[in-house]
């Protein structure tokens, strides 16, 4: 089937997306959304990006976000992507705050200065909250803040959390020396343990309120410049383990910086940039 449509290109901390507005027009069937994402995410022959954000209408909210990754699968949530969708909706609807439906529930977003503040919801670390991503046997109520993770023959202590997306968090003393892509590929080959793939964050603690982070992203299958759900998961893990102090946290990534605040209940707020880069029109057969 041939598609001819206008698109927008957005980015948040270097995490870039193709955005297709389907608020009022016909919706692309999911099977073709997957095919479009696999083709158009190619940076050499098409537009390039970390997938396609399809923005739809939905009852009781300003819009719905559906992200199809470069591998054709649909993501559950995306922290940088939702800020891009919020920026688009606020511009289109002439609003300073919006509610956006995701596969992880409704997220409220406010425009604050030059940034977008997102209520990310509860960060979860129990086995029952990650059952479809992680197959190790245990009780539903078990905390997954301390699990063994083998990378290159070395067993690390890691944390596994759900911040809208499933994330492994590993602490390192020298983040620049980590082979993020190699480690991510090795862990994601174990589909018996991680049947849907897994995001992996390597973090270095800079101070009581600051961390550096590098992320291997499932669906994109490589290191990304930034990850919003990863920043939330990493901050939550360090707080729960007592390695960071309470209060606003700064997460520095290759593509930029996010501010993360997590309260005593585990409810997270993420604040960071998003911007429209360009627009275009294309014709493609899928």
N, C-alpha and C positions, 0 to 999 in steps of 0.2 A: 504494500500500500504506500502511496506517495503522500507525504505531508509537506505543505507549504505554510510556514507560519513565522510570525515575528517573535523574537525572544529578547530577553535582557540578560546582561552579565553582571552579577554581583559578587562581591568578596567581603569576607570578614576576617581580619588578621591573616590574609593571604590564602585562606580557604575559599576557593572560588567555585561558583555555581552558574549553570545556565538556568534561567527562570522562565517558565512558560505560564502565561496568564490564562487560566481556564475558569475564571470566576463567572463569566456570563456566557461563554461560548460552549461548544460541544467538548466533552471530555475524551481524552485519548484512552482507549482500552489499556488495561494494565499490561497485557502481553506486549503491546506496542510501546508502552512507556519503557519497559525493560530493554527492548531492542533499540529505541532511540538513545537511551542512556549509554548503552554499550558502544554505540557508534559515535555519538556526538561528544562524549567525554574524551575522545582521542585528541591529544594536543598537536599531533602532526598532520592529520588529514581532515579534522573537523574543528569545532569551536574549542574544545578542551575544557576540563573542569572536573570537580569532584562529584559529578552527577548532575541530574536535572531536578530542580524544584518545581513541581506542578502545584499551582495555587488554585484551589477550588473554593466554591461556596459551601457552607454548611450551616445548619440551623443553630441559632443562638450564639454564633461567633462571627468575627469579621472575615474569617477565611480559614481554610484547611491547608496544611502543608503535607505534601507527599514527596519524599525524596527517594529517587531511584539512583542507586550507586553505579559506578562504572562497570561493575560486574553484572549488572542487571537486576540485582536484588533490591528490595525496598528496605531502607533503614527504618529503625524504630523512632529515632529522634536525631537531631543534629543541632548543637548549640550555636555554631556559627551560621548554619543555614536558617535557623529560626529568626536570627537578627536580620538577615537579608530579607526574608519574607516580611518581617515587621516593617522594615524600611520601605519596601515596595508598597505594602498595604497603607501605611500612613501617608505616603505621597499620593497614592491613588484616591484614598478616601478622605484626605484632608483632616486627619486625626493625629493626636499626640499619644494615644494609647490604643492598643488592640488586643483582642483575645484570638488566639490561633489554636485550632484543633490539630493535634498530632497523634501518632499511634501510642504515645505515652500520656495522653490526656490533653486538656486545654491548658495553654500557657498564656499568662498575661504579660504584656510587654509595654513598657513606658519609654518614651523618648526623653532622655535626660541630657541636656547640653548637646554634645556631638555624639553621644553614645546611646545604646539601647539596653535597658535593664529588663532582664527576663526572670520571672519566677519559675525556677526549674523544678520545683516540687521536692518531694522527699527522696533523699539518697538512701538506697537500700543495700544491705550487706548480708541478708539471710539466704540460706540455700533455697528456700521456697521462691525467693525473688529472682533467682538466676537458674532455675531448674531446666529451662529449655536451652540454656547456653552451656551448662557445665554438668557433667555426668558422674563425678565422684559421688560415691554412696555416703549417706549420712542422714541425720535428722533434719526435717524441714526448718527447724528453728536454729540450726547451727549458724554461727557467724563464719563468714569466709574472709575475715580480715587477715588470716594467717594460713596460707596454703603453700605447699611446695610447688615450685615451677622449675623444670629442668630446661636449661638453654645451653646448647653446646657442651653437654656433659657436666655442667655445673648446676647444682640445685640451689635456687634462690628462694628466699621467703618472700611471698607476694600477697597482695590483697586483691580480692575480687568484689566489685561493687556494680550496682545498677543505678545509673544516673540518667536513665532514659535509654541509654545504650550500655551494653556490658563492657566493663573495663577492668583489666588487670593493671595493678600499680606496683612497680618495683623501684625501690630506693637505691640510688647509686651515689658514690662519692665523686665521680668524674663523668658527667653526662656527655661531654664531648667525645669521650673514648668509646661510647656504646655504638655497636653496629645495629642500629634500630631496625633497619629493613631485614637484615639477616636473622635477627632474633625473632621478629614478627613472623617471618616466613616459616621458621622452624617450629614455632609454637602452633601456628595455624595449620601445619600439616597433620597435627594430631586431631583429626576430626572425630575420633572415638571419645576423646575427652571434651573437645569444644566443637560440637556438631554444627554450629551455625557460624563458626569463626569467632574471633575475639579481638577486641582492641587492646593494645598494650601501651602503657605509659611508663617511661623511665623518668624519674624525677630526682633532682638534687636539691636538698634543703639549703637555702641561702641564708635564712634568718628565721625568727619566730613567726613572721608574717609573710614570708616570700619563698617561692620555689621556682626552679626552672623545670621545664618539661619538654620531652620529645615523645612523639606518638606514632605508632604504627596503626594504621586504620584498616579495619576489615571492610571489605567492599571496594576500597580503592587499592588495597594490597600494596601498600608502600608507606613510607614516612610522609606525613603531611606537615604543612607549615604551622598548623594550629588545630586544636580540637576543644570545643567548648564543653561537651559532656565529659571529656577526659580531664579538663581542668577542674570541673566540679567533683568528679570521682576522686581525683588525686588529692584535692584539698580535704575532702571528707575523710579519706583514709588516714591522712596524717593527723587530723584532729582527733579521730577516734583512737588512734594509737598513741596519742599524747606527744607527738613529735612537732606539732605546731601549737601556738597559743591561740585562744579564742579571739575573734575580731576579723576585720576585713583582710583578705589575703590578695597578694599580687602573684599572678602566674605568668611567667615570661616564657614565650615560645619562639620558635624561629621566625614566625610571621608577625608577632606583636604581643600585646599584653592584655590580659583579662583581669578584672577584679571579681573575686568570689567571696561571698559572705554566706556562712552556714550557721543557723541558730542552734540552740540546745536541743531542739526536736529533730534536727537533721534536715530542715527545710533550707533549700539553697537558692541564692539569687546570683545571677551572672550578669556582669555589665561589661560591654565592649562595643567596638565600632562595627559598622557595616556601610558599604557604599556601592552605588551603582557605577559601573565602570564604562559600559557601552551598550548599545542596542544593535540589533541586526535582523536580517530576514534570511531564511534559508529554505531550500527545497531538498528533500531527502526521501529515498525509497527504503522501507523496512519490511 
